């Protein structure tokens, strides 16, 4: 049961003109190095603000933002059938949100600090950091349908054709469910992604990516990085984008060759990574500057930045209504 002041807080939503957006986008005259490509002119970007306990909804075409207060810090987000789903670890909740008229529609209590989140078909997969479990939820009814034990601190999950790939962060292990297949990873795998015929873990403490064969979970290669990877995002069937949190950079890595193709300089403590629906722009959420930086994918040119809420983490670019 949520306290009345929390409910009142969730019901409040601020719509603000993005005057700062015009200022930031016009600032290319100040430094051609900082901004060298046109900023995204349309799209709908959602940012999860951890320290502010809110979501920011950035309407790029109309230069407006909306803010929705939440009953706890938001961690991961996923979008399906016009609805946004968010894990709130400290609040022990999974939320269903209408992003187009921002408001909380439904919530499911999940004790054990829900964190990792992915959706396939009508099934939602949520990892519970403290309960050491993977929970499956029917999206239509928002009811739990199964709970499977995992290793210690299942921080992230990725899906492929009914199989769930879960990182047990404190066991340094990648696990495939259903079944008992697992593989040893580098130290503290914090993020996981399916990339073509491989599954990739981002190992924060060992500063590496591990590339495993999707079916056998045999280690194909380990890629050393010059920073602490906290998030990995597929770009295509072989390239991934990696947030290097302590180096203020995003790495572009070829998982087939094991080579780092490029580094993108960002504000401090980059975390969330998301591509627009056309795959033309990358957005990077940075904790230090409370901002979102944009890069044009075709040549990785800088394309401006926008203010976010306090402590931005995950981001997601969703289709307009």
ChimeraX commands (.cxc) that place a marker at each C-alpha (Angstrom):
marker #1 position 0.00,0.00,0.00 radius 0.5
marker #1 position 1.38,3.37,-1.00 radius 0.5
marker #1 position 1.24,6.30,1.37 radius 0.5
marker #1 position -1.19,9.12,0.42 radius 0.5
marker #1 position 1.62,11.62,-0.07 radius 0.5
marker #1 position 3.23,9.19,-2.53 radius 0.5
marker #1 position -0.02,8.90,-4.46 radius 0.5
marker #1 position -0.37,12.66,-4.55 radius 0.5
marker #1 position 3.21,12.94,-5.73 radius 0.5
marker #1 position 2.65,10.44,-8.51 radius 0.5
marker #1 position -0.42,12.34,-9.64 radius 0.5
marker #1 position 1.58,15.52,-10.18 radius 0.5
marker #1 position 3.08,16.04,-13.59 radius 0.5
marker #1 position 4.89,19.09,-14.82 radius 0.5
marker #1 position 4.96,20.19,-18.44 radius 0.5
marker #1 position 7.78,22.61,-19.08 radius 0.5
marker #1 position 8.96,24.38,-22.23 radius 0.5
marker #1 position 12.44,23.25,-23.10 radius 0.5
marker #1 position 13.99,26.68,-23.33 radius 0.5
marker #1 position 17.29,25.09,-22.40 radius 0.5
marker #1 position 17.03,22.85,-25.44 radius 0.5
marker #1 position 17.14,25.83,-27.76 radius 0.5
marker #1 position 20.14,27.18,-25.88 radius 0.5
marker #1 position 22.02,23.89,-26.03 radius 0.5
marker #1 position 21.22,23.20,-29.65 radius 0.5
marker #1 position 22.18,26.76,-30.61 radius 0.5
marker #1 position 25.49,26.44,-28.83 radius 0.5
marker #1 position 27.26,24.82,-31.77 radius 0.5
marker #1 position 28.66,28.26,-32.61 radius 0.5
marker #1 position 30.54,28.17,-29.31 radius 0.5
marker #1 position 32.42,25.00,-30.15 radius 0.5
marker #1 position 32.35,23.14,-33.42 radius 0.5
marker #1 position 34.02,20.23,-31.63 radius 0.5
marker #1 position 31.14,19.85,-29.18 radius 0.5
marker #1 position 28.36,19.83,-31.78 radius 0.5
marker #1 position 28.99,18.88,-35.39 radius 0.5
marker #1 position 25.71,17.35,-36.56 radius 0.5
marker #1 position 22.10,18.45,-36.58 radius 0.5
marker #1 position 20.29,17.37,-33.41 radius 0.5
marker #1 position 17.38,14.92,-33.68 radius 0.5
marker #1 position 14.37,16.92,-34.85 radius 0.5
marker #1 position 11.67,14.54,-33.73 radius 0.5
marker #1 position 11.10,11.49,-31.57 radius 0.5
marker #1 position 9.95,10.66,-28.06 radius 0.5
marker #1 position 12.61,9.88,-25.47 radius 0.5
marker #1 position 12.00,8.64,-21.92 radius 0.5
marker #1 position 14.68,8.92,-19.24 radius 0.5
marker #1 position 14.66,7.22,-15.82 radius 0.5
marker #1 position 16.00,9.61,-13.16 radius 0.5
marker #1 position 17.34,7.59,-10.23 radius 0.5
marker #1 position 18.08,10.30,-7.69 radius 0.5
marker #1 position 15.00,12.35,-8.57 radius 0.5
marker #1 position 12.74,9.25,-8.53 radius 0.5
marker #1 position 11.00,10.31,-11.71 radius 0.5
marker #1 position 10.64,9.80,-15.45 radius 0.5
marker #1 position 11.37,12.56,-17.97 radius 0.5
marker #1 position 9.40,12.47,-21.24 radius 0.5
marker #1 position 11.24,14.48,-23.91 radius 0.5
marker #1 position 9.17,15.45,-26.95 radius 0.5
marker #1 position 11.86,16.52,-29.41 radius 0.5
marker #1 position 9.55,17.81,-32.16 radius 0.5
marker #1 position 7.58,20.15,-29.89 radius 0.5
marker #1 position 10.51,21.05,-27.61 radius 0.5
marker #1 position 8.61,20.14,-24.46 radius 0.5
marker #1 position 9.28,17.83,-21.55 radius 0.5
marker #1 position 6.99,16.19,-19.02 radius 0.5
marker #1 position 7.97,14.78,-15.65 radius 0.5
marker #1 position 6.23,11.96,-13.81 radius 0.5
marker #1 position 7.09,11.42,-10.14 radius 0.5
marker #1 position 7.51,7.79,-9.06 radius 0.5
marker #1 position 7.30,6.00,-5.69 radius 0.5
marker #1 position 10.97,5.03,-5.83 radius 0.5
marker #1 position 14.14,5.12,-7.96 radius 0.5
marker #1 position 13.52,3.67,-11.46 radius 0.5
marker #1 position 16.04,1.16,-12.82 radius 0.5
marker #1 position 15.23,-0.57,-16.12 radius 0.5
marker #1 position 12.54,0.17,-18.72 radius 0.5
marker #1 position 10.87,-1.80,-21.51 radius 0.5
marker #1 position 8.13,-0.87,-23.98 radius 0.5
marker #1 position 5.32,-3.03,-25.37 radius 0.5
marker #1 position 1.92,-2.35,-26.96 radius 0.5
marker #1 position 1.88,1.33,-26.09 radius 0.5
marker #1 position 2.83,0.78,-22.46 radius 0.5
marker #1 position 6.06,1.40,-20.58 radius 0.5
marker #1 position 7.22,-0.98,-17.84 radius 0.5
marker #1 position 9.69,0.07,-15.14 radius 0.5
marker #1 position 11.40,-1.76,-12.27 radius 0.5
marker #1 position 11.64,0.10,-8.96 radius 0.5
marker #1 position 14.15,-1.79,-6.82 radius 0.5
marker #1 position 13.88,-0.02,-3.48 radius 0.5
marker #1 position 10.11,0.26,-3.76 radius 0.5
marker #1 position 9.84,-3.45,-4.71 radius 0.5
marker #1 position 7.50,-2.66,-7.58 radius 0.5
marker #1 position 6.98,-3.23,-11.28 radius 0.5
marker #1 position 5.07,-0.31,-12.81 radius 0.5
marker #1 position 3.00,-0.06,-15.97 radius 0.5
marker #1 position 2.94,3.51,-17.29 radius 0.5
marker #1 position 1.07,5.26,-20.10 radius 0.5
marker #1 position 3.88,7.30,-21.70 radius 0.5
marker #1 position 1.60,9.31,-23.97 radius 0.5
marker #1 position -0.53,10.80,-21.18 radius 0.5
marker #1 position 2.05,10.15,-18.49 radius 0.5
marker #1 position 0.59,8.35,-15.52 radius 0.5
marker #1 position 0.89,5.10,-13.60 radius 0.5
marker #1 position -1.74,2.60,-14.75 radius 0.5
marker #1 position -0.92,-0.51,-12.71 radius 0.5
marker #1 position 1.68,-1.78,-10.28 radius 0.5
marker #1 position 2.81,-5.22,-9.16 radius 0.5
marker #1 position 4.57,-5.67,-5.79 radius 0.5
marker #1 position 7.71,-7.81,-6.15 radius 0.5
marker #1 position 9.69,-8.29,-2.96 radius 0.5
marker #1 position 13.42,-8.74,-3.48 radius 0.5
marker #1 position 14.49,-5.58,-5.35 radius 0.5
marker #1 position 13.35,-5.97,-8.97 radius 0.5
marker #1 position 16.02,-4.76,-11.37 radius 0.5
marker #1 position 16.58,-6.50,-14.73 radius 0.5
marker #1 position 13.68,-6.27,-17.19 radius 0.5
marker #1 position 12.86,-7.62,-20.65 radius 0.5
marker #1 position 9.70,-8.43,-22.61 radius 0.5
marker #1 position 9.02,-11.11,-25.22 radius 0.5
marker #1 position 5.51,-11.45,-26.63 radius 0.5
marker #1 position 3.07,-11.09,-23.74 radius 0.5
marker #1 position 5.57,-12.21,-21.09 radius 0.5
marker #1 position 7.55,-9.85,-18.88 radius 0.5
marker #1 position 10.79,-11.10,-17.32 radius 0.5
marker #1 position 12.05,-9.42,-14.13 radius 0.5
marker #1 position 15.12,-10.28,-12.08 radius 0.5
marker #1 position 15.10,-9.88,-8.29 radius 0.5
marker #1 position 18.51,-8.82,-6.97 radius 0.5
marker #1 position 17.94,-9.78,-3.33 radius 0.5
marker #1 position 15.60,-12.74,-3.86 radius 0.5
marker #1 position 17.95,-14.37,-6.41 radius 0.5
marker #1 position 15.13,-15.22,-8.79 radius 0.5
marker #1 position 13.80,-14.62,-12.29 radius 0.5
marker #1 position 10.08,-13.85,-12.30 radius 0.5
marker #1 position 7.82,-14.23,-15.34 radius 0.5
marker #1 position 4.70,-12.08,-15.51 radius 0.5
marker #1 position 1.71,-12.13,-17.83 radius 0.5
marker #1 position 1.64,-8.67,-19.38 radius 0.5
marker #1 position -2.13,-8.60,-19.93 radius 0.5
marker #1 position -3.10,-9.43,-16.36 radius 0.5
marker #1 position 0.13,-8.19,-14.73 radius 0.5
marker #1 position 0.14,-11.35,-12.63 radius 0.5
marker #1 position 3.19,-13.44,-11.73 radius 0.5
marker #1 position 3.16,-16.80,-13.52 radius 0.5
marker #1 position 6.48,-18.40,-12.50 radius 0.5
marker #1 position 9.57,-17.89,-10.38 radius 0.5
marker #1 position 12.92,-19.56,-11.13 radius 0.5
marker #1 position 15.97,-19.58,-8.82 radius 0.5
marker #1 position 19.12,-17.90,-10.14 radius 0.5
marker #1 position 22.63,-17.24,-8.95 radius 0.5
marker #1 position 23.54,-14.44,-6.56 radius 0.5
marker #1 position 22.25,-10.98,-7.55 radius 0.5
marker #1 position 20.67,-11.53,-10.99 radius 0.5
marker #1 position 21.22,-7.96,-12.11 radius 0.5
marker #1 position 20.29,-8.11,-15.81 radius 0.5
marker #1 position 18.39,-10.25,-18.31 radius 0.5
marker #1 position 18.30,-10.56,-22.11 radius 0.5
marker #1 position 15.97,-12.72,-24.19 radius 0.5
marker #1 position 16.20,-14.82,-27.33 radius 0.5
marker #1 position 13.39,-17.07,-28.58 radius 0.5
marker #1 position 12.06,-17.99,-25.17 radius 0.5
marker #1 position 15.45,-18.34,-23.51 radius 0.5
marker #1 position 16.44,-15.92,-20.77 radius 0.5
marker #1 position 20.11,-15.03,-20.26 radius 0.5
marker #1 position 20.69,-13.79,-16.71 radius 0.5
marker #1 position 23.84,-12.35,-15.17 radius 0.5
marker #1 position 24.44,-13.46,-11.58 radius 0.5
marker #1 position 26.61,-10.47,-10.74 radius 0.5
marker #1 position 28.07,-11.62,-7.42 radius 0.5
marker #1 position 28.73,-15.13,-8.72 radius 0.5
marker #1 position 30.45,-13.84,-11.89 radius 0.5
marker #1 position 28.21,-16.11,-13.92 radius 0.5
marker #1 position 25.95,-16.09,-16.97 radius 0.5
marker #1 position 22.97,-18.43,-16.72 radius 0.5
marker #1 position 20.50,-19.56,-19.42 radius 0.5
marker #1 position 16.94,-20.35,-18.36 radius 0.5
marker #1 position 15.08,-22.63,-18.60 radius 0.5
marker #1 position 17.73,-25.26,-17.99 radius 0.5
marker #1 position 20.95,-25.43,-16.04 radius 0.5
marker #1 position 23.46,-24.10,-18.58 radius 0.5
marker #1 position 25.86,-21.49,-17.24 radius 0.5
marker #1 position 29.26,-19.96,-17.94 radius 0.5
marker #1 position 31.85,-18.12,-15.88 radius 0.5
marker #1 position 32.20,-14.42,-16.71 radius 0.5
marker #1 position 34.59,-11.65,-15.80 radius 0.5
marker #1 position 34.15,-9.88,-12.48 radius 0.5
marker #1 position 30.77,-8.27,-11.73 radius 0.5
marker #1 position 28.74,-8.68,-14.93 radius 0.5
marker #1 position 26.30,-5.75,-14.79 radius 0.5
marker #1 position 24.70,-5.88,-18.23 radius 0.5
marker #1 position 23.91,-8.47,-20.89 radius 0.5
marker #1 position 22.77,-8.38,-24.52 radius 0.5
marker #1 position 22.06,-10.81,-27.34 radius 0.5
marker #1 position 24.06,-9.80,-30.42 radius 0.5
marker #1 position 23.52,-11.92,-33.53 radius 0.5
marker #1 position 24.76,-15.46,-32.73 radius 0.5
marker #1 position 26.30,-14.39,-29.43 radius 0.5
marker #1 position 25.41,-13.21,-25.94 radius 0.5
marker #1 position 27.64,-10.51,-24.45 radius 0.5
marker #1 position 28.22,-9.58,-20.82 radius 0.5
marker #1 position 29.69,-6.29,-19.60 radius 0.5
marker #1 position 31.95,-7.07,-16.64 radius 0.5
marker #1 position 32.42,-3.90,-14.59 radius 0.5
marker #1 position 35.15,-4.94,-12.16 radius 0.5
marker #1 position 37.31,-6.75,-14.71 radius 0.5
marker #1 position 36.84,-3.99,-17.32 radius 0.5
marker #1 position 35.93,-6.43,-20.04 radius 0.5
marker #1 position 33.28,-7.81,-22.35 radius 0.5
marker #1 position 32.74,-11.56,-22.62 radius 0.5
marker #1 position 31.36,-12.91,-25.89 radius 0.5
marker #1 position 29.67,-16.32,-25.58 radius 0.5
marker #1 position 28.13,-18.60,-28.21 radius 0.5
marker #1 position 24.39,-18.26,-27.89 radius 0.5
marker #1 position 23.61,-21.98,-27.84 radius 0.5
marker #1 position 26.57,-23.58,-26.07 radius 0.5
marker #1 position 27.59,-20.64,-23.82 radius 0.5
marker #1 position 31.19,-21.42,-24.71 radius 0.5
marker #1 position 33.47,-18.40,-24.40 radius 0.5
marker #1 position 34.34,-17.06,-27.86 radius 0.5
marker #1 position 36.50,-14.15,-26.74 radius 0.5
marker #1 position 37.17,-11.68,-23.97 radius 0.5
marker #1 position 37.56,-8.03,-24.94 radius 0.5
marker #1 position 39.60,-5.81,-22.63 radius 0.5
marker #1 position 38.34,-2.25,-22.19 radius 0.5
marker #1 position 39.90,0.97,-20.94 radius 0.5
marker #1 position 37.07,1.67,-18.54 radius 0.5
marker #1 position 34.38,0.15,-16.35 radius 0.5
marker #1 position 31.50,-1.14,-18.52 radius 0.5
marker #1 position 28.08,-0.75,-16.92 radius 0.5
marker #1 position 25.76,-1.14,-19.89 radius 0.5
marker #1 position 25.90,-2.86,-23.29 radius 0.5
marker #1 position 23.54,-2.16,-26.21 radius 0.5
marker #1 position 23.45,-4.01,-29.57 radius 0.5
marker #1 position 23.92,-1.79,-32.61 radius 0.5
marker #1 position 23.62,-4.54,-35.23 radius 0.5
marker #1 position 24.46,-8.24,-35.59 radius 0.5
marker #1 position 28.07,-7.76,-34.50 radius 0.5
marker #1 position 28.63,-4.26,-33.06 radius 0.5
marker #1 position 27.77,-3.22,-29.51 radius 0.5
marker #1 position 27.83,0.10,-27.67 radius 0.5
marker #1 position 29.28,0.07,-24.16 radius 0.5
marker #1 position 29.04,2.74,-21.43 radius 0.5
marker #1 position 32.42,3.13,-19.71 radius 0.5
marker #1 position 31.19,4.71,-16.52 radius 0.5
marker #1 position 34.48,5.81,-15.00 radius 0.5
marker #1 position 36.04,7.03,-18.24 radius 0.5
marker #1 position 33.29,9.37,-19.56 radius 0.5
marker #1 position 33.22,7.45,-22.82 radius 0.5
marker #1 position 31.10,5.07,-24.87 radius 0.5
marker #1 position 32.99,2.35,-26.73 radius 0.5
marker #1 position 31.93,0.91,-30.09 radius 0.5
marker #1 position 33.07,-2.73,-30.06 radius 0.5
marker #1 position 33.10,-5.36,-32.80 radius 0.5
marker #1 position 32.16,-8.61,-31.06 radius 0.5
marker #1 position 33.39,-10.76,-33.97 radius 0.5
marker #1 position 36.91,-9.34,-34.12 radius 0.5
marker #1 position 37.15,-8.24,-30.51 radius 0.5
marker #1 position 38.35,-4.80,-31.59 radius 0.5
marker #1 position 37.28,-1.48,-30.10 radius 0.5
marker #1 position 36.36,0.51,-33.21 radius 0.5
marker #1 position 35.83,3.91,-31.63 radius 0.5
marker #1 position 35.39,5.86,-28.41 radius 0.5
marker #1 position 32.73,8.56,-28.03 radius 0.5
marker #1 position 33.51,11.23,-25.44 radius 0.5
marker #1 position 30.57,11.99,-23.12 radius 0.5
marker #1 position 29.94,13.95,-19.92 radius 0.5
marker #1 position 30.92,12.15,-16.73 radius 0.5
marker #1 position 29.46,8.84,-15.57 radius 0.5
marker #1 position 27.63,7.72,-18.72 radius 0.5
marker #1 position 25.01,5.06,-18.04 radius 0.5
marker #1 position 21.88,4.62,-20.17 radius 0.5
marker #1 position 22.19,4.00,-23.91 radius 0.5
marker #1 position 19.31,4.01,-26.39 radius 0.5
marker #1 position 18.82,4.28,-30.15 radius 0.5
marker #1 position 16.00,6.15,-31.84 radius 0.5
marker #1 position 13.39,4.05,-33.62 radius 0.5
marker #1 position 15.07,4.62,-37.01 radius 0.5
marker #1 position 18.52,3.76,-35.67 radius 0.5
marker #1 position 19.89,7.15,-36.75 radius 0.5
marker #1 position 20.76,8.65,-33.35 radius 0.5
marker #1 position 22.26,7.38,-30.12 radius 0.5
marker #1 position 21.28,8.94,-26.79 radius 0.5
marker #1 position 23.60,8.66,-23.78 radius 0.5
marker #1 position 22.45,9.49,-20.24 radius 0.5
marker #1 position 25.19,10.96,-18.03 radius 0.5
marker #1 position 24.90,11.08,-14.25 radius 0.5
marker #1 position 27.47,13.80,-13.62 radius 0.5
marker #1 position 25.86,16.42,-15.86 radius 0.5
marker #1 position 22.21,15.31,-15.51 radius 0.5
marker #1 position 22.00,15.39,-19.29 radius 0.5
marker #1 position 21.38,13.39,-22.45 radius 0.5
marker #1 position 24.01,13.58,-25.20 radius 0.5
marker #1 position 23.20,12.74,-28.82 radius 0.5
marker #1 position 25.40,11.22,-31.52 radius 0.5
marker #1 position 24.55,10.68,-35.19 radius 0.5
marker #1 position 25.13,6.98,-35.83 radius 0.5
marker #1 position 26.30,7.13,-39.45 radius 0.5
marker #1 position 29.49,9.03,-38.56 radius 0.5
marker #1 position 29.31,9.32,-34.74 radius 0.5
marker #1 position 29.22,13.11,-34.96 radius 0.5
marker #1 position 28.09,14.91,-31.83 radius 0.5
marker #1 position 24.52,16.15,-32.17 radius 0.5
marker #1 position 23.79,18.30,-29.13 radius 0.5
marker #1 position 22.46,17.54,-25.68 radius 0.5
marker #1 position 19.38,17.99,-23.49 radius 0.5
marker #1 position 18.86,18.42,-19.77 radius 0.5
marker #1 position 17.43,15.43,-17.89 radius 0.5
marker #1 position 16.28,14.98,-14.32 radius 0.5
marker #1 position 18.61,14.39,-11.38 radius 0.5
marker #1 position 20.69,11.24,-11.74 radius 0.5
marker #1 position 19.59,9.90,-15.15 radius 0.5
marker #1 position 20.12,6.19,-15.69 radius 0.5
marker #1 position 18.25,4.09,-18.25 radius 0.5
marker #1 position 16.70,5.65,-21.34 radius 0.5
marker #1 position 14.40,4.41,-24.07 radius 0.5
marker #1 position 13.28,5.91,-27.37 radius 0.5
marker #1 position 9.69,4.94,-28.14 radius 0.5
marker #1 position 7.43,5.46,-31.18 radius 0.5
marker #1 position 5.22,8.56,-31.22 radius 0.5
marker #1 position 1.54,7.91,-30.64 radius 0.5
marker link #1:1,2 radius 0.2
marker link #1:2,3 radius 0.2
marker link #1:3,4 radius 0.2
marker link #1:4,5 radius 0.2
marker link #1:5,6 radius 0.2
marker link #1:6,7 radius 0.2
marker link #1:7,8 radius 0.2
marker link #1:8,9 radius 0.2
marker link #1:9,10 radius 0.2
marker link #1:10,11 radius 0.2
marker link #1:11,12 radius 0.2
marker link #1:12,13 radius 0.2
marker link #1:13,14 radius 0.2
marker link #1:14,15 radius 0.2
marker link #1:15,16 radius 0.2
marker link #1:16,17 radius 0.2
marker link #1:17,18 radius 0.2
marker link #1:18,19 radius 0.2
marker link #1:19,20 radius 0.2
marker link #1:20,21 radius 0.2
marker link #1:21,22 radius 0.2
marker link #1:22,23 radius 0.2
marker link #1:23,24 radius 0.2
marker link #1:24,25 radius 0.2
marker link #1:25,26 radius 0.2
marker link #1:26,27 radius 0.2
marker link #1:27,28 radius 0.2
marker link #1:28,29 radius 0.2
marker link #1:29,30 radius 0.2
marker link #1:30,31 radius 0.2
marker link #1:31,32 radius 0.2
marker link #1:32,33 radius 0.2
marker link #1:33,34 radius 0.2
marker link #1:34,35 radius 0.2
marker link #1:35,36 radius 0.2
marker link #1:36,37 radius 0.2
marker link #1:37,38 radius 0.2
marker link #1:38,39 radius 0.2
marker link #1:39,40 radius 0.2
marker link #1:40,41 radius 0.2
marker link #1:41,42 radius 0.2
marker link #1:42,43 radius 0.2
marker link #1:43,44 radius 0.2
marker link #1:44,45 radius 0.2
marker link #1:45,46 radius 0.2
marker link #1:46,47 radius 0.2
marker link #1:47,48 radius 0.2
marker link #1:48,49 radius 0.2
marker link #1:49,50 radius 0.2
marker link #1:50,51 radius 0.2
marker link #1:51,52 radius 0.2
marker link #1:52,53 radius 0.2
marker link #1:53,54 radius 0.2
marker link #1:54,55 radius 0.2
marker link #1:55,56 radius 0.2
marker link #1:56,57 radius 0.2
marker link #1:57,58 radius 0.2
marker link #1:58,59 radius 0.2
marker link #1:59,60 radius 0.2
marker link #1:60,61 radius 0.2
marker link #1:61,62 radius 0.2
marker link #1:62,63 radius 0.2
marker link #1:63,64 radius 0.2
marker link #1:64,65 radius 0.2
marker link #1:65,66 radius 0.2
marker link #1:66,67 radius 0.2
marker link #1:67,68 radius 0.2
marker link #1:68,69 radius 0.2
marker link #1:69,70 radius 0.2
marker link #1:70,71 radius 0.2
marker link #1:71,72 radius 0.2
marker link #1:72,73 radius 0.2
marker link #1:73,74 radius 0.2
marker link #1:74,75 radius 0.2
marker link #1:75,76 radius 0.2
marker link #1:76,77 radius 0.2
marker link #1:77,78 radius 0.2
marker link #1:78,79 radius 0.2
marker link #1:79,80 radius 0.2
marker link #1:80,81 radius 0.2
marker link #1:81,82 radius 0.2
marker link #1:82,83 radius 0.2
marker link #1:83,84 radius 0.2
marker link #1:84,85 radius 0.2
marker link #1:85,86 radius 0.2
marker link #1:86,87 radius 0.2
marker link #1:87,88 radius 0.2
marker link #1:88,89 radius 0.2
marker link #1:89,90 radius 0.2
marker link #1:90,91 radius 0.2
marker link #1:91,92 radius 0.2
marker link #1:92,93 radius 0.2
marker link #1:93,94 radius 0.2
marker link #1:94,95 radius 0.2
marker link #1:95,96 radius 0.2
marker link #1:96,97 radius 0.2
marker link #1:97,98 radius 0.2
marker link #1:98,99 radius 0.2
marker link #1:99,100 radius 0.2
marker link #1:100,101 radius 0.2
marker link #1:101,102 radius 0.2
marker link #1:102,103 radius 0.2
marker link #1:103,104 radius 0.2
marker link #1:104,105 radius 0.2
marker link #1:105,106 radius 0.2
marker link #1:106,107 radius 0.2
marker link #1:107,108 radius 0.2
marker link #1:108,109 radius 0.2
marker link #1:109,110 radius 0.2
marker link #1:110,111 radius 0.2
marker link #1:111,112 radius 0.2
marker link #1:112,113 radius 0.2
marker link #1:113,114 radius 0.2
marker link #1:114,115 radius 0.2
marker link #1:115,116 radius 0.2
marker link #1:116,117 radius 0.2
marker link #1:117,118 radius 0.2
marker link #1:118,119 radius 0.2
marker link #1:119,120 radius 0.2
marker link #1:120,121 radius 0.2
marker link #1:121,122 radius 0.2
marker link #1:122,123 radius 0.2
marker link #1:123,124 radius 0.2
marker link #1:124,125 radius 0.2
marker link #1:125,126 radius 0.2
marker link #1:126,127 radius 0.2
marker link #1:127,128 radius 0.2
marker link #1:128,129 radius 0.2
marker link #1:129,130 radius 0.2
marker link #1:130,131 radius 0.2
marker link #1:131,132 radius 0.2
marker link #1:132,133 radius 0.2
marker link #1:133,134 radius 0.2
marker link #1:134,135 radius 0.2
marker link #1:135,136 radius 0.2
marker link #1:136,137 radius 0.2
marker link #1:137,138 radius 0.2
marker link #1:138,139 radius 0.2
marker link #1:139,140 radius 0.2
marker link #1:140,141 radius 0.2
marker link #1:141,142 radius 0.2
marker link #1:142,143 radius 0.2
marker link #1:143,144 radius 0.2
marker link #1:144,145 radius 0.2
marker link #1:145,146 radius 0.2
marker link #1:146,147 radius 0.2
marker link #1:147,148 radius 0.2
marker link #1:148,149 radius 0.2
marker link #1:149,150 radius 0.2
marker link #1:150,151 radius 0.2
marker link #1:151,152 radius 0.2
marker link #1:152,153 radius 0.2
marker link #1:153,154 radius 0.2
marker link #1:154,155 radius 0.2
marker link #1:155,156 radius 0.2
marker link #1:156,157 radius 0.2
marker link #1:157,158 radius 0.2
marker link #1:158,159 radius 0.2
marker link #1:159,160 radius 0.2
marker link #1:160,161 radius 0.2
marker link #1:161,162 radius 0.2
marker link #1:162,163 radius 0.2
marker link #1:163,164 radius 0.2
marker link #1:164,165 radius 0.2
marker link #1:165,166 radius 0.2
marker link #1:166,167 radius 0.2
marker link #1:167,168 radius 0.2
marker link #1:168,169 radius 0.2
marker link #1:169,170 radius 0.2
marker link #1:170,171 radius 0.2
marker link #1:171,172 radius 0.2
marker link #1:172,173 radius 0.2
marker link #1:173,174 radius 0.2
marker link #1:174,175 radius 0.2
marker link #1:175,176 radius 0.2
marker link #1:176,177 radius 0.2
marker link #1:177,178 radius 0.2
marker link #1:178,179 radius 0.2
marker link #1:179,180 radius 0.2
marker link #1:180,181 radius 0.2
marker link #1:181,182 radius 0.2
marker link #1:182,183 radius 0.2
marker link #1:183,184 radius 0.2
marker link #1:184,185 radius 0.2
marker link #1:185,186 radius 0.2
marker link #1:186,187 radius 0.2
marker link #1:187,188 radius 0.2
marker link #1:188,189 radius 0.2
marker link #1:189,190 radius 0.2
marker link #1:190,191 radius 0.2
marker link #1:191,192 radius 0.2
marker link #1:192,193 radius 0.2
marker link #1:193,194 radius 0.2
marker link #1:194,195 radius 0.2
marker link #1:195,196 radius 0.2
marker link #1:196,197 radius 0.2
marker link #1:197,198 radius 0.2
marker link #1:198,199 radius 0.2
marker link #1:199,200 radius 0.2
marker link #1:200,201 radius 0.2
marker link #1:201,202 radius 0.2
marker link #1:202,203 radius 0.2
marker link #1:203,204 radius 0.2
marker link #1:204,205 radius 0.2
marker link #1:205,206 radius 0.2
marker link #1:206,207 radius 0.2
marker link #1:207,208 radius 0.2
marker link #1:208,209 radius 0.2
marker link #1:209,210 radius 0.2
marker link #1:210,211 radius 0.2
marker link #1:211,212 radius 0.2
marker link #1:212,213 radius 0.2
marker link #1:213,214 radius 0.2
marker link #1:214,215 radius 0.2
marker link #1:215,216 radius 0.2
marker link #1:216,217 radius 0.2
marker link #1:217,218 radius 0.2
marker link #1:218,219 radius 0.2
marker link #1:219,220 radius 0.2
marker link #1:220,221 radius 0.2
marker link #1:221,222 radius 0.2
marker link #1:222,223 radius 0.2
marker link #1:223,224 radius 0.2
marker link #1:224,225 radius 0.2
marker link #1:225,226 radius 0.2
marker link #1:226,227 radius 0.2
marker link #1:227,228 radius 0.2
marker link #1:228,229 radius 0.2
marker link #1:229,230 radius 0.2
marker link #1:230,231 radius 0.2
marker link #1:231,232 radius 0.2
marker link #1:232,233 radius 0.2
marker link #1:233,234 radius 0.2
marker link #1:234,235 radius 0.2
marker link #1:235,236 radius 0.2
marker link #1:236,237 radius 0.2
marker link #1:237,238 radius 0.2
marker link #1:238,239 radius 0.2
marker link #1:239,240 radius 0.2
marker link #1:240,241 radius 0.2
marker link #1:241,242 radius 0.2
marker link #1:242,243 radius 0.2
marker link #1:243,244 radius 0.2
marker link #1:244,245 radius 0.2
marker link #1:245,246 radius 0.2
marker link #1:246,247 radius 0.2
marker link #1:247,248 radius 0.2
marker link #1:248,249 radius 0.2
marker link #1:249,250 radius 0.2
marker link #1:250,251 radius 0.2
marker link #1:251,252 radius 0.2
marker link #1:252,253 radius 0.2
marker link #1:253,254 radius 0.2
marker link #1:254,255 radius 0.2
marker link #1:255,256 radius 0.2
marker link #1:256,257 radius 0.2
marker link #1:257,258 radius 0.2
marker link #1:258,259 radius 0.2
marker link #1:259,260 radius 0.2
marker link #1:260,261 radius 0.2
marker link #1:261,262 radius 0.2
marker link #1:262,263 radius 0.2
marker link #1:263,264 radius 0.2
marker link #1:264,265 radius 0.2
marker link #1:265,266 radius 0.2
marker link #1:266,267 radius 0.2
marker link #1:267,268 radius 0.2
marker link #1:268,269 radius 0.2
marker link #1:269,270 radius 0.2
marker link #1:270,271 radius 0.2
marker link #1:271,272 radius 0.2
marker link #1:272,273 radius 0.2
marker link #1:273,274 radius 0.2
marker link #1:274,275 radius 0.2
marker link #1:275,276 radius 0.2
marker link #1:276,277 radius 0.2
marker link #1:277,278 radius 0.2
marker link #1:278,279 radius 0.2
marker link #1:279,280 radius 0.2
marker link #1:280,281 radius 0.2
marker link #1:281,282 radius 0.2
marker link #1:282,283 radius 0.2
marker link #1:283,284 radius 0.2
marker link #1:284,285 radius 0.2
marker link #1:285,286 radius 0.2
marker link #1:286,287 radius 0.2
marker link #1:287,288 radius 0.2
marker link #1:288,289 radius 0.2
marker link #1:289,290 radius 0.2
marker link #1:290,291 radius 0.2
marker link #1:291,292 radius 0.2
marker link #1:292,293 radius 0.2
marker link #1:293,294 radius 0.2
marker link #1:294,295 radius 0.2
marker link #1:295,296 radius 0.2
marker link #1:296,297 radius 0.2
marker link #1:297,298 radius 0.2
marker link #1:298,299 radius 0.2
marker link #1:299,300 radius 0.2
marker link #1:300,301 radius 0.2
marker link #1:301,302 radius 0.2
marker link #1:302,303 radius 0.2
marker link #1:303,304 radius 0.2
marker link #1:304,305 radius 0.2
marker link #1:305,306 radius 0.2
marker link #1:306,307 radius 0.2
marker link #1:307,308 radius 0.2
marker link #1:308,309 radius 0.2
marker link #1:309,310 radius 0.2
marker link #1:310,311 radius 0.2
marker link #1:311,312 radius 0.2
marker link #1:312,313 radius 0.2
marker link #1:313,314 radius 0.2
marker link #1:314,315 radius 0.2
marker link #1:315,316 radius 0.2
marker link #1:316,317 radius 0.2
marker link #1:317,318 radius 0.2
marker link #1:318,319 radius 0.2
marker link #1:319,320 radius 0.2
marker link #1:320,321 radius 0.2
view
